[in-house]
Amino acid sequence: MDSANVEIISDCFVKPKFLSEEAKKPIHLSSWDLMMATLNYISTGLLFPLPKNQDFSITTFLEDLKDSLSATLTHFHPLAARLATVKQQNPSSLVIFLNPENSPGARFIHSAVNLTVADLLTPTDVPEIVESFFDHYKAINHDGHELSLLSVQVTELTDGIFIGCSINHMVVDGTSYWHFFNSWSEMFNSKSRDSISRPPILDRWFQEGSGPFFALPFTHEDQIIKRPNQPMLRKRFFRCSSHSLSKLKAKVNSECNATKIISTLQSLSALVWRCVTRARRLSAGEQTTCGFPVNDRSRLSPPVPETYFGNMVNGVSARSTAGELLDHGVGWAALRLHEAVVNYGDKDIKEKIDFWVKRPFVVKLDELFGRNKSCVQMAWSPRFDMYGNEFELGKPLAVFSGYSYKFDGKVTLYPGREGKGSMDLEVCLLPENMAAFESDEEFMSIVNE
C-alpha cells in the first residue's frame, strides 16, 4: 500500500442546473460561520463495493453523479459560490461574504488507485492514503476565496468506489454537510431530478439587533490565517455493537440511580474520557476536559428548523481532575457530561453571540485544542444519516474522513454500519497514548462484543 498513488484522471467544475435571481445575490455570514475562517474544510466520504453487474459503466456513473450534483446545487447554490472580502476603513476591518458572481462552481474530480477495499478495511489504523481521497488537502476555510467551497472526488479502487466530499466549514456544519449529501443521493435516485424532500433554508439566522453583516476587526487577512499543524498521530476505528452499548448505558444509569436519563452517547463519551485520561497517565491533580458539539438549532427559542443551511453548532464541556475522574465510576463522569448538555440552552447561545458581536474573533485550532494535552473532544454524531446514501451502489461499506481537524484527543462519532444503535469511533491519539488506550480493559470490554 505504501507504493500506491492516487492518479487524477479528470477534473472539471459543476454549476447549479438553474439559478434564480435570488441565488445570484451575495450571502452575508453569521457569527457561527465567521468563527470558522481558519479551520480546515470538512472532508468525509463513503466507501462502496464495485457493482458486480457487468452492465455497470464508470463513465455513465460519473455523468449521472455530475448531473445529479448540478441539480442538487440548484437547491444548495451557496456551495457553488466563492468567498469574497471587502476591506473597510475607519475603523479598519474585513467583511467576508459568499459571492456567487464569476464562480466556476463546485469542483468534480475523477481519480483511481491500485488498491482493494480490503486494503482500506483490514489495517488496524486508518491508512494514510485515505487523505489522498479528498481534494483541498490541508486547506483552511479562508482559502475558499480561491478554492471551490465544495469539491467532490470519486476514486476508483480495483473492487470499489470512494466518494469523498470536501466542504468549506464557513458554509456548513455537520448537520448541513449531511443534509447536502443525503439530498444529493436522493437526487441521484430521482427520475425527474428537479426536487428534494427537504429543501434547505438558505437565509442566515441573525440574533435580533445584530447582523446582517459583521466586520472582523482586522486590517489584513494575514491576521486571520493560521494553518493548523497536525502532530504525528495514530488514527484508529473502534466498533461498538448496539448490545455492548446498551449494557454500558444500563451500567451508567444504575451507578447514577437514574432512569435512562443519561443517553448512550453520553455514556460512551464518559467511558472514552476516562480511558483516554488513563492512557495519558496524567497526574492526579491535572485538569482534564471532555467537550461535546451541540446543535443550537433546536435549543434556540423559538427553535430553528434542522434544514437551516449553515453553521449553528457550539461546544459544551465537563471538567475534572484526572484523579477525581478515575477514582469515580463511569456513571459519575457521564452525569457531568449530561448536566453540561441539559443545562445549555437559548440563554447561553445568545450570550455567546452577544460576546462575539462585541469582540469578534476566529477560532484557531492549535490554540483551542493543540496545546491542551489533557482534553478529549467528541465530534460529529451517530445520528447523521451516512449509510442511507447509496447512489445505486448498495449500502456503503465504511465511512472515512480526511486530514482535516485532527489532533490528539479528537474522537469522531459515526453510526455503526449494522444500525440498531451501534456506533463507530475514530480515535486520534499520539502513538504512545494509543498503545495504552487500545489495551485498556475498561474500554475494550465494549468493543466488538
C-alpha positions in Angstrom: 0.0 0.0 0.0 2.9 2.4 0.7 3.7 2.4 -3.1 0.2 3.1 -4.2 -0.6 6.5 -5.6 -3.8 8.2 -6.4 -3.9 9.2 -10.1 -6.1 12.1 -11.2 -7.9 11.1 -14.4 -10.2 14.1 -15.0 -11.1 17.4 -13.3 -14.0 19.8 -14.0 -16.4 22.2 -12.4 -20.1 21.7 -11.9 -22.6 24.6 -11.7 -26.2 24.6 -10.5 -28.6 23.5 -13.2 -30.7 26.5 -12.6 -30.0 29.8 -10.8 -32.8 32.1 -9.6 -32.3 35.8 -9.3 -32.2 35.4 -5.6 -29.4 32.9 -5.9 -27.2 35.5 -7.7 -27.2 37.8 -4.6 -24.3 37.8 -2.1 -24.9 36.0 1.2 -23.8 37.5 4.5 -22.3 35.1 7.0 -23.3 34.6 10.6 -21.1 34.7 13.7 -21.0 30.9 13.7 -19.8 30.9 10.1 -17.1 33.6 10.5 -15.6 31.9 13.6 -14.6 29.0 11.3 -12.3 31.1 8.9 -9.0 29.5 9.9 -10.2 25.9 10.5 -9.9 23.2 7.8 -12.5 22.1 5.3 -14.8 19.3 6.4 -13.7 16.1 4.5 -15.7 12.9 4.8 -16.7 10.2 2.3 -18.2 6.8 1.7 -16.6 3.6 0.5 -18.8 1.4 -1.8 -18.3 -2.0 -3.3 -17.9 -2.0 -7.1 -21.2 -3.3 -8.6 -21.0 -6.9 -9.9 -23.4 -6.0 -12.6 -21.4 -6.4 -15.9 -23.5 -3.5 -17.4 -22.0 -1.1 -14.9 -20.1 1.7 -16.6 -17.9 4.1 -14.6 -18.3 6.7 -17.4 -22.1 6.6 -17.2 -22.0 6.6 -13.4 -19.8 9.7 -13.3 -22.0 11.5 -15.7 -25.0 10.7 -13.5 -23.2 11.9 -10.5 -22.3 15.2 -12.1 -25.9 15.7 -13.5 -27.5 14.9 -10.1 -24.9 17.2 -8.4 -25.8 20.0 -10.7 -29.5 19.5 -9.9 -28.7 19.4 -6.2 -26.7 22.6 -6.3 -29.8 24.3 -7.7 -31.1 23.9 -4.1 -27.7 24.3 -2.3 -26.4 27.1 -4.5 -24.1 28.6 -1.8 -21.8 25.6 -2.3 -21.2 26.8 -5.9 -20.1 30.3 -4.8 -16.7 31.6 -3.5 -15.7 33.7 -0.5 -15.1 37.4 -1.0 -13.7 40.1 1.3 -14.4 43.8 1.4 -11.9 45.9 3.3 -13.4 48.8 5.2 -11.7 51.9 6.7 -12.4 53.9 9.9 -12.0 51.6 11.7 -10.0 49.1 9.6 -12.0 45.9 9.2 -12.8 43.0 6.9 -16.2 41.9 5.7 -16.2 38.3 4.4 -19.3 37.0 2.5 -20.4 34.4 -0.1 -20.2 35.8 -3.6 -21.9 33.8 -6.4 -20.5 36.0 -9.2 -17.9 34.7 -11.6 -17.5 31.4 -9.8 -16.9 28.3 -11.9 -18.9 26.2 -9.4 -18.1 23.1 -7.4 -15.1 21.0 -8.4 -15.5 17.4 -9.5 -12.5 15.0 -9.7 -12.3 11.5 -11.0 -9.3 9.6 -9.7 -8.0 6.0 -9.4 -5.7 4.0 -7.2 -4.4 0.4 -7.4 -5.9 -0.7 -4.0 -8.7 -3.0 -2.9 -11.5 -2.5 -0.5 -9.7 -4.9 1.9 -6.6 -2.7 1.8 -8.6 0.0 3.4 -10.7 -2.0 5.8 -8.2 -4.6 7.0 -5.4 -2.5 8.7 -5.8 -1.7 12.4 -5.1 2.0 11.8 -6.7 4.2 9.1 -4.3 4.0 6.1 -2.6 7.4 5.3 -3.6 7.1 1.7 -7.2 7.8 2.6 -6.2 11.5 3.0 -5.5 11.5 -0.8 -9.1 10.6 -1.5 -10.1 14.2 -0.7 -9.4 17.4 -2.5 -8.3 20.6 -0.7 -5.7 18.7 1.4 -4.8 20.9 4.4 -6.8 23.8 3.1 -8.4 26.2 5.6 -11.8 27.8 5.1 -10.3 31.2 4.3 -8.8 29.6 1.1 -12.4 29.5 -0.2 -11.6 32.9 -1.8 -9.7 31.0 -4.5 -10.7 27.3 -3.9 -14.1 25.8 -4.6 -16.3 25.7 -1.5 -17.3 22.2 -2.5 -15.1 19.6 -4.1 -16.2 16.0 -4.9 -13.5 13.4 -5.5 -14.6 10.0 -6.9 -11.8 7.4 -6.6 -11.9 4.1 -8.3 -10.4 1.1 -6.5 -9.9 -2.2 -8.1 -13.1 -3.5 -6.5 -14.7 -0.4 -5.0 -15.6 3.3 -5.4 -14.9 6.0 -2.8 -17.0 9.2 -3.0 -15.4 11.9 -0.9 -16.6 15.5 -0.3 -14.6 18.5 1.0 -16.8 21.3 2.0 -15.9 24.7 3.4 -16.7 24.8 7.1 -17.7 28.5 6.9 -20.7 27.4 4.8 -21.8 24.2 6.6 -21.6 22.4 9.9 -22.1 18.6 10.3 -25.9 18.8 10.1 -25.8 20.8 6.9 -23.0 18.7 5.5 -25.1 15.5 5.7 -28.2 17.3 4.6 -26.5 18.2 1.4 -25.0 14.6 1.0 -28.4 13.0 1.7 -30.1 15.3 -0.8 -27.6 14.5 -3.5 -28.1 10.8 -3.0 -31.9 11.4 -3.2 -31.5 13.4 -6.3 -29.3 10.8 -7.9 -32.0 8.2 -7.4 -34.7 10.5 -8.7 -36.0 10.2 -12.2 -37.0 13.8 -12.7 -34.1 15.3 -10.8 -35.9 18.5 -10.0 -36.9 18.4 -6.4 -35.8 17.1 -3.0 -37.8 16.1 0.1 -36.1 18.5 2.5 -35.2 21.8 0.8 -32.6 23.8 2.8 -33.3 27.1 4.5 -30.6 29.3 3.0 -31.3 32.7 4.7 -28.8 33.1 7.5 -30.1 33.5 11.1 -29.1 36.6 12.9 -29.9 37.4 16.5 -32.3 40.4 16.9 -30.3 43.6 16.9 -27.2 42.1 15.2 -26.2 41.5 11.5 -27.0 41.2 8.7 -23.2 41.6 8.2 -20.3 41.6 10.6 -17.0 43.4 10.2 -14.0 41.5 11.6 -11.6 43.8 13.4 -8.5 43.0 11.3 -6.6 45.1 8.9 -5.3 42.3 6.7 -6.1 38.6 6.0 -2.8 37.5 7.4 -4.1 38.4 10.9 -6.8 35.7 10.4 -4.8 33.0 8.7 -3.2 30.4 11.0 -2.8 26.9 9.5 -3.2 24.0 12.0 0.0 22.0 12.5 -1.1 18.4 12.9 1.2 16.3 15.1 2.1 12.7 14.3 -1.0 10.8 15.3 -2.4 7.3 15.2 -6.0 7.2 13.9 -7.9 4.0 14.6 -11.5 2.9 14.3 -13.3 1.1 17.1 -16.7 -0.5 16.5 -19.2 -0.9 19.3 -22.3 -3.1 18.9 -25.8 -2.0 20.0 -25.7 -4.8 22.6 -22.5 -3.6 24.3 -23.6 0.0 24.2 -27.0 -0.9 25.8 -25.1 -2.7 28.6 -22.9 0.4 29.1 -25.9 2.7 29.2 -27.6 0.5 31.8 -24.5 0.4 33.9 -24.1 4.2 33.8 -27.7 4.9 34.8 -27.5 2.3 37.5 -24.4 4.0 39.0 -26.3 7.3 38.9 -29.5 5.9 40.3 -31.1 7.3 37.2 -33.9 6.0 35.0 -32.4 6.1 31.5 -31.9 9.9 31.6 -28.3 9.5 30.6 -28.0 8.8 26.9 -25.9 6.1 25.2 -23.9 8.9 23.6 -23.1 10.5 26.9 -22.3 7.1 28.4 -19.9 6.2 25.7 -18.2 9.7 25.8 -17.7 9.4 29.5 -16.0 6.0 29.1 -13.7 7.3 26.3 -12.9 10.3 28.5 -11.9 8.1 31.4 -9.9 5.7 29.3 -8.0 8.3 27.3 -7.1 10.1 30.5 -5.8 6.9 32.0 -3.8 6.2 28.8 -2.2 9.6 29.0 -1.0 8.9 32.6 -2.0 12.4 33.8 -1.1 13.3 37.4 -4.0 13.2 39.8 -4.3 16.9 40.2 -4.1 17.7 36.4 -7.2 19.2 34.9 -8.9 17.3 32.1 -12.0 18.2 30.0 -14.4 16.4 27.7 -16.1 18.5 25.0 -19.3 17.9 23.0 -20.6 19.5 19.9 -24.2 20.7 20.4 -26.7 21.6 17.7 -28.1 25.0 18.5 -31.0 24.8 16.1 -33.3 23.0 18.5 -32.1 24.9 21.6 -32.9 28.4 20.4 -36.2 29.9 21.3 -38.1 29.7 19.0 -36.2 26.8 17.6 -34.6 26.9 14.1 -35.5 24.1 11.7 -33.0 21.3 11.2 -32.9 22.2 7.5 -31.2 25.6 8.3 -28.2 25.5 6.0 -25.1 26.9 7.6 -23.2 26.7 10.9 -25.2 26.5 14.1 -23.2 24.4 16.4 -21.4 25.2 19.7 -19.5 23.2 22.3 -20.2 22.3 25.9 -17.8 20.6 28.2 -17.3 18.9 31.5 -14.2 19.4 33.6 -12.5 17.3 36.3 -9.1 16.5 37.7 -7.6 13.3 36.4 -7.6 11.8 39.9 -11.3 12.6 40.5 -12.3 11.3 37.1 -10.5 7.9 37.6 -11.4 7.5 41.3 -15.1 7.6 40.5 -17.0 5.2 38.2 -18.1 5.9 34.6 -21.5 6.9 35.8 -20.0 9.9 37.7 -18.3 11.1 34.5 -21.4 10.5 32.4 -23.6 12.6 34.8 -21.1 15.5 34.5 -21.5 15.4 30.7 -25.3 15.0 30.9 -25.6 18.1 33.2 -23.4 20.1 30.8 -25.7 19.3 27.9 -29.1 19.7 29.6 -28.1 23.0 31.2 -27.2 24.5 27.9 -29.9 26.4 26.1 -31.3 29.6 24.5 -29.8 32.0 27.1 -26.3 30.5 26.8 -26.4 30.6 23.0 -27.5 34.2 22.8 -24.9 35.3 25.5 -22.2 33.7 23.4 -23.4 35.5 20.3 -23.5 38.8 22.2 -20.0 38.2 23.4 -18.7 37.5 19.9 -20.5 40.6 18.4 -18.7 42.8 20.9 -15.4 41.1 20.3 -15.4 39.2 17.0 -12.7 36.5 16.7 -11.9 33.4 14.7 -11.2 30.0 16.2 -7.6 28.8 15.9 -7.4 25.0 16.3 -3.9 24.9 17.7 -4.8 27.4 20.4 -8.1 25.7 21.2 -7.0 22.1 21.3 -3.4 21.6 20.1 -1.8 22.9 23.3 -4.2 21.2 25.6 -2.7 17.7 26.1 -5.5 16.7 28.5 -8.7 17.3 26.6 -10.9 14.8 24.8 -13.1 16.3 22.1 -16.0 14.4 20.7 -17.1 15.4 17.2 -20.0 14.7 14.7 -22.9 12.5 15.7 -24.1 8.9 15.2 -27.5 10.4 14.4 -26.3 11.7 11.0 -27.6 9.5 8.1 -24.4 8.3 6.5 -25.3 4.7 5.4 -28.5 5.7 3.7 -26.6 7.3 0.8 -26.4 4.5 -1.8 -26.1 6.2 -5.2 -27.4 2.9 -6.7 -24.2 1.2 -5.5 -25.7 -0.5 -2.4 -25.1 0.3 1.2 -21.7 1.9 1.9 -19.1 -0.4 3.4 -17.5 2.3 5.6 -17.2 6.0 6.3 -13.8 7.7 6.3 -12.7 11.3 6.9 -9.7 13.1 5.6 -6.9 15.2 7.1 -8.9 18.0 8.5 -9.5 18.8 12.1 -7.4 16.0 13.6 -5.5 16.4 16.9 -4.5 14.4 19.9 -7.7 13.6 21.8 -10.1 14.0 18.8 -12.9 11.4 18.7 -15.2 11.3 15.8 -18.6 9.5 16.2 -20.3 7.7 13.4 -23.3 5.4 13.2 -22.4 1.7 13.0 -23.0 0.0 9.7 -25.2 -2.6 11.3 -27.5 0.2 12.6 -29.8 -0.5 15.6 -27.9 1.9 17.8 -24.4 0.6 17.1 -21.6 3.2 16.8 -18.1 3.6 15.4 -15.4 5.8 16.8 -12.4 7.2 15.1 -9.9 8.0 17.8 -6.9 10.2 17.2 -4.1 9.9 19.8 -0.3 10.3 20.0 1.2 6.9 19.3 2.4 6.3 22.9 -1.0 7.1 24.2 -2.9 5.0 21.6 -0.8 1.9 22.6 -2.1 2.3 26.2 -5.7 3.1 25.1 -6.1 0.2 22.8 -5.1 -2.2 25.6 -7.4 -0.6 28.2 -9.6 -3.3 29.6 -12.5 -1.0 30.5 -12.7 0.4 27.0 -12.0 -2.8 25.1 -14.8 -4.5 27.0 -17.4 -2.7 24.9 -15.5 -3.0 21.5 -16.6 -5.7 19.0 -18.5 -7.6 21.7 
